Amino acid sequence: MIIFGASGHGKVVLDILLSNNMKVDFILDDKPDSTELLGIDIVKPDDVDVRQEAIIAIGNNKTRKNISKKYLFNYKTAIHPKATISKFANIEVGTVVMANAVINPNAKIGKHCIVNTSSVIEHDCIVRDFAHISPGASLAGNVTIEEGAHIGIGASIIQGIKIGQWAIVGAGAVVIKDVPDFATVVGNPTRIIK
């Protein structure tokens, strides 16, 4: 297994893989700040075998999407052993699920998503590719998060809401109505600021 990204998010993904007794060969980074991360060598992605199993450990949703299109690795999921995931949930390749996250029945999580520490994704939610659910964020039942959307730390979204593609929900926001594509919303209740 290799990790693409030697940032703070890379540390968390590395910890998840090691917690699952997985061997990490090295970490790829095109602009590394050092030569190792938590004892694992960092190398530039010049001549890497794309058949290797990999996880993209970059928090920026657009960057993660661009890397997944440029480097066609054999992408895998990384799920912390202390995450709680229903056997009726579906998680696609490249997605990372952090410690204490909860994913309930019939939730569908797309490719290369981040389900961060202590977040909750309730029953029948849909989280599309490249979305990021930040630490402590909670999605009630039947919420849809479109591609690339970012749900900020501690945000709460009531049942049946749709968050548009590449939208941003600010930290601590309370979402009680749909959010349009590319909008930025903040507050309790949320209001569009961009």
HURA-V14329 format. One line per field, one symbol per residue. ss: DSSP state (2 for helix, 1 for strand, 0 for the rest). phi: phi as a letter, one per 30 degrees, with the letter a starting at -180 (. if undefined). burial: b if it has 24 or more other C-alpha atoms within 12 Angstrom, else e. A space follows every 10 residues. Layout:
ss: ???
phi: ???
burial: ???
//
This chain:
ss: 0111000222 2222222220 0000011100 0000011001 1110000000 0011110000 2222222222 0001100110 0001100001 1000011000 0110000110 0001100001 1000011000 0110000110 0001100001 1000011000 0110000110 0001100010 0001110100 1100
phi: .bcckccdde dddedddddc hcdcdaccad bddacabhic dcbdddbcdd dddbbdcbdd dddddddddd ccdddbcbbd dcdcbddcdb bddidccdei dbbceidbcd dhcccdehdb cdeidbcdei dbcdeidbcd didccdeidb cdeidbbddi dccddhdbcd eidcccbecd eidcbbjbdd bdca
burial: bbbbbbbebb bbbbbbbbee eeebbbbbbe eeeeeebeeb bbbebeeeee eebbbbbbbb bbebbebbee bebebbbbbb eebbbeeebb bbbbbbbbbb bbbbbebbbb bbbbbbbbbb bbbbbbbbbb bbbbbbbbbb bbbbbbbbbb bbbbbbbbbe bbbbbbbbbb bbbbbbbbbb eebbbbeeeb eeee
//
